[in-house]
Amino acid sequence: MAIKVFKTELEGVFYIEPSVFEDHRGKYIETYNIDDYRKNGMDIEFVRDDISTSSKNVLRGIHYDDKTWKLIQCMYGEIFFVVVNMHKDSAQYLKWQSFILTSETRHQVLVPPGFGNGHLVLSDECIFHYKMSEYYDPANEKGIKWNDPKLNINWPVSDPVLSEKDSKAKLL
């Protein structure tokens, strides 16, 4: 089994389709194999796996730091996932791209350091899974207001459910 890796509109961000084996019993999906990722130029050591669960219209993010690679996947449900280039020296600074990630396909997005990410739950419930290359350091975490007009992200909801931290996030 092998993964398929696609470049996205954002330089350094990759969209990944894991292999799926399906028969009369169901599906088998290998969600991570370090050799497959290395063969595709993604030689990243992940040190953490995290899961968050949320209900419909919950929006988490936009969060980022300057050190952490994140491998994102929706394990259950459906999400609208957004990645934003936060590198001020990049020609793509503040450019964003969205993806629909579902438990049906188990497609993934590899997010490099310095790129913000956020997700909105489209299904009644979701399980959001991410592998990270660094241990959590709250002093290094940054956030942007989800509806910052400089980003002009086309979120498919106008009044999401937010954490206190995300509702108080600063505009650019």
N, C-alpha and C positions, 0 to 999 in steps of 0.2 A: 504494500500500500504506500502511496506517496501523496504528498500535498501538491496543490497547484498554487503558485504565488503570482500575484498580479501587482504591478505598480499602480498607484493611485494618482490623482491630480496633484497631491501634495508630495513633494520630494522627500523620500525617506519613510513614508507611510506605506505599508503593504496590506493588501487584502488577500486572505488565505482561505482556500477551500480544502478542508481535510478530506481524505478518502472515506468513502462510505461503502460498507459491505452490507447488502440487504438480502434477506431470504425470507422464507415463510415464518421464521421465528421473530423477525424484527430487524433492527439495524445494529451494526457495530461500527463505531467511529473512533479512530485513534485521534485524540485531540492534541497530543504533543509527542513528538519524537525528536530528540535533540539532533540526531543524525540527519533527518529530513530538513530541519531548519538550517543546519550548517551547510548542507549541500546547496541550499538556496541563498547562501550568503548572509544568513542571519545567525551569527555565532554569538549568542547572548546567553549568559548564565542567569537563570531566574532563581531567586532566593525565597520567594513567597507566592502563595496562592491564596486569593481572597474571594469570597462570595458575598454578594449583597442580594437581599430579596426586597422586592418593592411591589406595590400595587399600581393599578392604572393611573396615569397622569402624574406619577412621581417623576420629578426631574432632579437628577444628581449632577452637579457640576456647574460650571466648567472648572476643572482642577488641573494643575500641572506642577512640575518641578523641573529642574535643570539636569537631573541625574538619572531618572528612572525610565527604563523601557517598560511598556505594558503590552501584554498580549490579551486582547479582549474577546470575549465570546458570550453569547446568550445561551444559557443552558436550558432554560424553560421560558416559554412565552415569546414576546416580540418587543424589540426596542428600536428607537430612532437614535442612532449613535452619531455624535459629531466630533470631529477632530479639527483643531485650530492651530495654525502655525504661529507660535509666539516668539520666534526668533527675530528680534528687531533688525538684525543685519541681513535678513533674508529678503530676496525679491518677492517671496510669497508671504511676507509678514501679514498677519491677520486674515489670510485666506483660509477658508474652511471647506470641509467636505462632509457630507452626511452619508450614512449607510443604514440600511434596515438589516438588523441581525435577528435571527430567529432560532428557536430550538429545532426546527425542522431541518435546516441546512447545517447548522453549527459552524457557519463561516466565521472567520476571525479577522481582527484588524490589529496589526502591530503598530503601536504608537511610540515614536522615539522620544527621548528626553527633550524638553522645551516645547512640546506640543500639548495644548490643552485638550481635554476631552470631557464630554458630558453625555448623559443618556436620558431619554424620556421613555417611560414604559407605555407601550401601545396596547398590550394585552391586559387582561384582568389582573394577572400576576406575572412576575418574571423572576428568574434567578440569573444574576449577572456574575460572570466569572472572569477574574483577571489574574494573570501571572505578572509578577513584578521583579525587576532586576535589582532593586534596592530595598532595604528595610525602611519602613515608614519613618519619616522625620518631619514632624509637624512644623518645625522651624523653617524647613525648605519648601513647604507646600505653598502654592499660590492659587488664587482663584479670580475669576472674572464673572461679573453678573451675566446670567444666562441670556438676558435679552438686551445686552449692550448694543446700542444703535450703531456703533462703529463696526460691529461684526455683522449685524443685520441677518442673523440666522433665521431661516424659515422653519421655526419649530411648528409642528402640527397641533399646537395647543396654545391658548393665550393666557390661561390661568392655571399653571401647573402647581402641584403640591411640592413645596420646598422645605428643606431643613432651615433652621434658624441661620446657620452659617451661610447657606447658599442665598437666602433672602437678603442677607446683609453684605453680600459680596460687592466689591467696588466696581464702578465703571472704569473703562480705560482712560 
